[in-house]
């Protein structure tokens, strides 16, 4: 009741419009306690109203806000590990040898180091960049199949690898070279069929072939320069291991890939001159080293007009061949070709720097002769005509012709190949072929010439006998023996009939040298007496067999 009275009083005071504001603003000024209570209750009502309005506003805001929930999410932070550019796109001067080495190992899966490399870029009609490597050692199966497709080059187009099985960028004889080639001139969406007909690819292949040959030539020139420096110094100095490796780089290359370069001479006519400068051969004056054809030409005598060579099994046997006696006597240098593929190579390399290549095992050495030498040769032909006719009649189809030889100095006779026939080494190569044509072989091997030495005492004596008419069966045997010995010395393989005849003649010579007749009877066989102990053992074995037979008979009866 008191509160209601207070509220009524407050309302009355508010209606008067006086005192309420004064009381609220300064309640301490002489206001009565009753009025102070009314003012406090009024301010409390206003505070409650404000709080209610705020709660309503907060509730409305909560209704308008979107509903959310906590979700766990995994976030990955990526770190770029391979931030390096492609090696072939960089400047070669900024790349170290270790980087080239590591790139070679990652490219070829080889644990060793490359023998050499080249890094180049081509601009103009076609633009591409490439890195080419030459391995230090040849793969174990490199020579098993020459026509096997190689996959040593990787083709990129705008840093995108297209294929690593495309083998038409380099010719087959450079298939041992490994590396990458990146071109911006090729379309990116290419297939293998499109690449094979692309003209740009052919241009790239020609330029890469020249660059590869230039890399090999630089390797050879570096070795030659090292050899010249040593000769100028005139003394042998001890070098470090690295220097030793640099000195023999091309020698290692030639031992590993020399046959491929020789095959290039046969296949690539456009680059035949470049490839000929890369050849290395042992000669009669080179010792243990192998020299180039350029060095051979530089060492030629002034009167020498041709390059002379001979092919065979090894250097030692060729050096003793009767075919090279005249050349050695004239102090001419002779090239020794001991590889089977050399016979095919020289058929395509007929000359070098204007000098013809002459095979010393063929007729006609093409030596420079004066009028005096020609007249002497005619005199020899007239003097020994009876002997040459007799030898031709005796040998028959075994030789094409008999002549006075220009090859001989100390040997009595020599067997030579005709100008268009197979040499002794070529016969061996063709015989070793699994699918060789025997009919063709029989035709080519018959082209042999038989040369005699007019100054040898044996030839002079045989000619005298024939002139006197005292030639007999022994003279014929002597001619046949000389022919067979010449065939063997020249490196030819004897036919089965000639081989039997040759062995018979050798046995006859040995018999006569020790004073034993060829038809001497054989000694009787040595008589061997029977051993007594063996007879007793045999009797005991027979008795034991008889006892076993009796026992088996008794068992059967039982």
Steps between C-alpha positions, in 0.01 A plus 500: 500500500785735582665428159177570319469831688857586404431424133185716512697782653768463236244515225349811657833669520572410136162647402589833654810514283705626786744361743547155332788610290633711781474216739676261258773743413579590855328271747730614778348844524251486783284230339300281717571132531172414339582698189847343480342154496267601216791633291701180550208282399449712188865466391484121561202464268683687225812276535284186479337627185838571337630154588192338349546698178867393479408135551240523223755659264760229583244226437413655163869522405552137599210396278637696203864364527578175298540182694863366506690203641864408557656276231852341504694559176853384394704766322815401301788739452691416176872562473670516155796263512607486133534867423781454245457571129563238232877470463500539121313832524771659711812679381791251461736743672286485816503120522776312682650166404343337803155610381566354157621178659199465731262574213670230290466245780133580553434490126678174418494318838877464464718514810809614311602827344452595135805513276401841366190710432378791290232755584372715217195684368398559139320810379363609167271289288470243778558569867597230745732435793686180571753328725686199359723259693750232395525215754841400623442130432293320241200299624560127513242431227592789268645280226253212533250660264604808304151548355330493837299814574672723752306708755779721628354839400199661664292739291338797676265760357483818711640317804239224466641155428346346189687170470825326590472232231546722197821393324488715187664812640849351460619242244544141603880521523465770770254295701738481796460875571257586780327825587193722461369734234232764562338688212243778489448455126315170528128480578418387850215268405705271277498129441780274389361483146490878474857529627633260238365724222589830661753702299607692809615176657723422202667840530556441871650158424753643252612773740530257789707259289746775415520611863562141614781454245647836601499384863691183406743700284568738789577198717751375243660844457544532876698175513708602201582833662616326816730274295649799314570680827688199634713478185592869523607465861719203411456334836248283677352658809302333771142619496205474729231242454263754351754599237553136409128460451486806276792374293340174399139607451484448125695178527234370739228621267656328200535168680137513612324644194749482212298243305197728503704779339613257229138403440421869459744518208294233327155648573542879511638630171429864592730492805758256361777760496439593865492135604821418312688745721390306807653167389797359688732223380828340600779539245848363436650812662250584774616242754232426758299811413228546240512804273249680281504524121590868534816409690580232242476752215715747694771231545501391134818528296514753220508238226215299657172561318263246660394367840594133541323255730461127551231307685543186707476335840762694698779749459787255555397260224431784257840651563660172381280463194685475165257753353653792692871422455550756221315775688700441818822504298400842362426619856131560424257496790236227480162501673397172665125434498425215738125544543251299295290807419804673346456301179156658456616845611779541244258411220321829573813699590697493176708813569588749772613857432570414138707188585377163375484206740692205350480146640849353513364145469363570151690510174643832395643720774473811283855600580669786324724351230738658257583391147792297630277299734251432223770372263638277777155352556464419128837326504398288799177402326687381192763313701256313725226440246576124482460469876179705519345294219604176671356609837172607337474163327579312822260692727220529247181659636644551846645836389380761253846598379870470582714813494819668613414646839586850621421413862791266573850560628616184684214249451493284182124514432184673614125441458306816421135588455368631173381858479135394524530184704475432869807536716606230745336684789178552303483127426516423871229754576269364232561140606401583855157624387221259588303570182790552258450408135742218427465537124604864520783408732635243256496758223674777695768295670641374170626849409859457615825604341834330549807724507865393483816677608739509201801557724449201729741204443217241508310680224815543291582127531147390408507728197833352393365142523198583292711678239735199477208263469601308811177560685364184657252392764716650772480838328122477498495406869722798577261735321198359685681520833592865436140581410354339813755672722416835339127445557558422867735798547246735341235395752272304269321190616593186309236288338467145640687356199781754529520447876553124457753562224684754712527265799627222276769725356608616844530138614706422189736789570547392861564138393763597250670735747551222757593235242185289514334372184144613443383144423696335781305209659352536845657332801314192634292544813651412837389157625341502842508174707196393696527560874493175717327673787219609276452141378470371859249768586302404195494131603384589851218709359391209277499258798292744702250527217479120478434473877221757473346308214504170700339670802222646288439154348471341848250764606290434193494127578392565858 
